[in-house]
Amino acid sequence: LTVLNAGRRYLKAEDLSGKVFVTSGLGGMSGAQAKAAVIAGCVGIIAEVDEAALLKRHKQGWLMEISDNLDHCIARLREARKNKIALSLGYHGNVVDLWERLVYELDKTGELLVDLGSDQTSCHNPFNGGYYPVQLGFEEAKQLLSTDPGKFRTLVQESLRRHVAAINKLADKGMFFWDYGNAFLLEAQRAGADVEKKGANKTEFRYPSYVQHIMG
């Protein structure tokens, strides 16, 4: 319902075939995102750093494909988008790398490859394993979290700034991004990322919350 209503509200589209939804998280509550994309008929690319979560969703049949190669992910995205095939593709890697690759494709070709975007990392708990920084691999980040939580926190905030910078570039070209109620925008703001709504008070963000704007 969230993905369908986002399409209705932001794309003015009842039919999401050929539309691309990019997000992250295939763990607990976020695990249904891959299934939602296919039910809605769109192309869903979902990033997940934890291979165990990816394999679990794939085994359940909620996730159609898995890849750790961004070149392959972009090629599959283009193919499914062109042919209007419903697809859920799990990218085994950090979502920041995925967003930055989409910016690279936009800069290189002028083509916006994503229509809808969100995030379901556990940003209510970003410094204790809910969000993994793009600068490190999953196992390396877990080790740093236990040995130097202060450094881990610094890297998470730096990663959040990069995360938002990439989303902002794509949103400026017409991609619609929303907050999934996971404190992503709040923690990004605390990290110094550019998420405030221009001309509004500091409690207002430039991107909407799904509770008010989509489900409401």
N, C-alpha and C positions, 0 to 999 in steps of 0.2 A: 504493500500500500504506500509506503514512503517513496519508493522509486517511481511508482506509477503517478502518484500525486505530484512529485517533483517535476515529472515530464509534463503533466497537465498544466501546472502553474507556471513553470519557467520556460518550457519549450512550446507551450500551447499545442501539445501533441497527445492524442489518445493512443497512438501507435508508436511504440518506442523502437521498432525494428530499425536497425541501422544506426541507432544512437549508442553512444559509448559512455559508460559509467565507470569512473575510476575511484577506488577507495582503498582502505587498508584494514587488516584485521580479519582473521578467520578462527579466532579462539572461541571464547564462551559465547557471549551475546552477539558478537560480530560474525559468528560462523554462518549465519543464515544469509549473509549478503550475496554470496555466490548463487544460492538458490533463488533469491529474490530477482537477481538480474535476469536469469533465464525465464522465470515466470513472467516477468515484465516484457520479455522478448528482446532485450537489448544485449549489447556486448559489455560484459562486466570484467574488468581487470582488477583483481584484488591482490594487494601486496601483503606478504606475511613473512616475518623474519624467522619464525619458528617452524622448522620443517615438520615436526611432529603434528602441529595443528593442520598444516597443509595436507599431509598424508591422511589424517583422520577424516577431513572433509571430502577428500577424493574417494576414500574407501566407502564413505556413506553414500556417495553418488551425488553429493551436493555441489561438488566442484568437478567440472568436466575435464580440465587439463591443468597440468603443472609445468612450469618452466623457470629455470634460473638464469635465462639468457634474455636480455632486454631486446636484442636484435630480433629474436624469435617472437617475443611478445608484441613488438610493433608490427611485424609482418602479419601475425595472426589477427591483430586488431584491424589492420587495413583490409585484410581479406574478408573477415566476418562483417565488417562495416559495409564494405562494397556490396556484398552478397546478401546483406540483411539477415544474417544467421545469428540466432540466439547463442551466446557463448559465455561460459564462466571460465576464466583463465586465472589460475593462481600464480602470481609471480613470487618465487622464493627469493626475497631480497627486501631491501628497505624501500618504503614508499617514496621517500625523498628522491632516491635515484630514479624512480619511475616518473615522478612529477618533473624532475629536471630533464629527463630524456624527452618528455612531451614538449617542454619548452624548447629544447634543442631542435626537435622536428619542426616546430612552429617557426623558429628563426631561420632554419635551413630551407624549408619548402613553402612557408607562408600558410601551411595547412594546420587548422585547429583539429586535432584528432580526438578531443574529448568534449562531450556535451554537458555531462553532469558529474559532479565530484563531491566526495565527502571524506570522512575519516572516522574509523572506529578503533583506533588505538586506545588503550586504557589511560587516557590523559588525566583522569582523576587521581592517578597514582604514578606520575611520570618519572619519579626519581627512584622508584623501587621495582623496576621491571615492567611498568605499564607502557613505557615508550622507549624504544631503543634508538640510540643516535646513529646517524648515517655514516659517521666517520669510522665506525668499527664494525666488524663482523659480529654475529650473534653470540658466539662462544666467548670471543674476546671482550665483548661488552659485559657479559655476565660476570666474567672474572674481574673486570675493573669495578663493577658495582660492589663486589664483596671486598676488594682490596683498597679502593679509593673512591668512596661514594661522592666526595666533593668534586673530584675531577669528572666523574660520571655525570653529575648534575650540570656542570659547565658545558659538557659536550651535548647533553640533551637540549639545553637552551639554545646553543649554537645551531643544532640540527633543526629545532623548531623555527628559528629565523629563516633558515634556508627553505624549509618546508613551505612556509607562508609566502616567501618571495616568489617561489615557482608558481604556486596557486594564483597569486595576484596577477602575474603576467598572463596566465591563461584566462583568468576571469575578465581581465581587461579586453580580451578578444572575443568574449561571448560565452565562455564556459560558466555554468551556474554551480556554485559551491554552497553547501549548507553544513551547519554544525549538527552533529548527531546526539547532542546532549551529553557528550563524554568529556567536557571541560577542555577540549582542544583549543578553542579560541581564547579561553581564559588563561591557560598556561602559556599560549603563544604570546599573549599580551604581556604577561609577567616576564617573559623572556626578552621583551623588547621588539617583538615582531610587529609589522605594520598591519594591524587588524582593526584599528579603531575606525568608526564611521566618521567621515569628514563632516564637520559642522555640527556634530552631535556631542552629547556628554560622554565621559569616558566609560560609562557602563554599556554603551551601545557599540555593537560590532558591525563591520562592513558586510558580514555574511549572516544570513538568518539562522534561527534555530528551527529544526524540523518540527518541534512540538507546536510552536505558534504558527509558523508560516506554511507548513506542509500538512501535518496531521490535522491541525486546527481548521 
